[in-house]
Amino acid sequence: MTDGRALARLPLFADASPALLDDLVKAAHERPLAPGQTLLREGDPGDEVMIVLDGEASVVVGGVLVGSIGPGDCVGEMAVLGNAPRSATVTSATA
């Protein structure tokens, strides 16, 4: 991610200042995933929050598909903010 424009299009950051977006971009890194690649695994420790920029991913809890996420959705925040293990497995459904 080279600038904050991609983040500014996401509802989570719609009201963020350009300076904050620049700081987030400097701290962030993109992680392209192939279909079927695991982003988060249920039960693992959580030390980062991820935002889906493109594509979709499936969310599985206890082996049961509970939903899907797409552009603008945040994952991993519950583990980071609650200092708890990951509550779901998230796997890329599309590239």
VOVEXFI-901829 format. One record per residue (C-alpha): residue number from 0; residue in three letters; x, y, z. Coordinates in steps of 0.001 Angstrom, whole numbers, plus 500000, padded with zeros to 6 digits. Example, Ala and Ser with C-alpha at 12.3 -4.5 7.8 and 13.67 -1.06 7.14 Angstrom:
2
REC   seq   type       xx       yy       zz
REC     0    ALA   512300   495500   507800
REC     1    SER   513670   498940   507140
This chain:
95
REC   seq   type       xx       yy       zz
REC     0    MET   500000   500000   500000
REC     1    THR   501679   503182   498865
REC     2    ASP   499258   505799   500188
REC     3    GLY   496131   506226   502289
REC     4    ARG   493634   506377   499409
REC     5    ALA   492725   502678   499676
REC     6    LEU   492141   503033   503415
REC     7    ALA   490164   506261   502981
REC     8    ARG   487634   504371   500834
REC     9    LEU   486880   501979   503706
REC    10    PRO   484013   502915   506052
REC    11    LEU   486233   502305   509095
REC    12    PHE   488550   505127   508001
REC    13    ALA   486107   507436   506206
REC    14    ASP   486580   510218   508768
REC    15    ALA   490304   509707   509385
REC    16    SER   492651   512592   508748
REC    17    PRO   495219   512341   505946
REC    18    ALA   497974   512365   508588
REC    19    LEU   496455   509375   510411
REC    20    LEU   496009   507500   507140
REC    21    ASP   499661   508158   506270
REC    22    ASP   500752   506811   509667
REC    23    LEU   498641   503689   509202
REC    24    VAL   500069   503081   505735
REC    25    LYS   503605   503349   507110
REC    26    ALA   502821   500729   509782
REC    27    ALA   500859   498404   507485
REC    28    HIS   501868   495814   504944
REC    29    GLU   499850   494052   502264
REC    30    ARG   499549   490295   502337
REC    31    PRO   498239   488888   499052
REC    32    LEU   496591   485488   499500
REC    33    ALA   495783   482708   497071
REC    34    PRO   492345   481060   497299
REC    35    GLY   492315   478560   500161
REC    36    GLN   495159   480222   502056
REC    37    THR   494575   480732   505792
REC    38    LEU   494751   484282   507107
REC    39    LEU   493908   483540   510778
REC    40    ARG   493568   480263   512647
REC    41    GLU   491085   479776   515491
REC    42    GLY   492882   479403   518832
REC    43    ASP   496130   481069   517738
REC    44    PRO   497370   484122   519624
REC    45    GLY   496375   487416   518067
REC    46    ASP   498902   490184   517567
REC    47    GLU   497655   491970   514451
REC    48    VAL   494478   493311   512911
REC    49    MET   493819   492852   509208
REC    50    ILE   491608   494725   506772
REC    51    VAL   490363   493075   503603
REC    52    LEU   491117   495331   500647
REC    53    ASP   490071   493014   497811
REC    54    GLY   488421   489616   497461
REC    55    GLU   486444   487541   499933
REC    56    ALA   487254   485171   502759
REC    57    SER   485284   482557   504676
REC    58    VAL   484924   482642   508464
REC    59    VAL   484771   479306   510295
REC    60    VAL   484182   478758   514032
REC    61    GLY   484458   475275   515503
REC    62    GLY   484561   473778   512017
REC    63    VAL   481293   475467   510984
REC    64    LEU   481115   478137   508270
REC    65    VAL   479548   481164   509975
REC    66    GLY   479972   483821   507314
REC    67    SER   482145   485598   504826
REC    68    ILE   483978   488898   504731
REC    69    GLY   485004   491220   501931
REC    70    PRO   486507   494614   501142
REC    71    GLY   486433   496975   504103
REC    72    ASP   485929   494253   506688
REC    73    CYS   488290   494037   509646
REC    74    VAL   489445   490728   511161
REC    75    GLY   491574   489908   514168
REC    76    GLU   490555   492895   516258
REC    77    MET   488797   490834   518954
REC    78    ALA   491949   488860   519770
REC    79    VAL   494144   491958   519798
REC    80    LEU   491824   494172   521845
REC    81    GLY   490763   491373   524203
REC    82    ASN   494225   489827   524555
REC    83    ALA   492610   486476   523723
REC    84    PRO   493148   483680   521216
REC    85    ARG   491684   483995   517717
REC    86    SER   487970   483204   517792
REC    87    ALA   487713   482008   514180
REC    88    THR   489638   480673   511220
REC    89    VAL   489584   482968   508200
REC    90    THR   490497   481546   504803
REC    91    SER   490781   483338   501478
REC    92    ALA   487966   482398   499098
REC    93    THR   489141   484563   496184
REC    94    ALA   492425   486103   495159
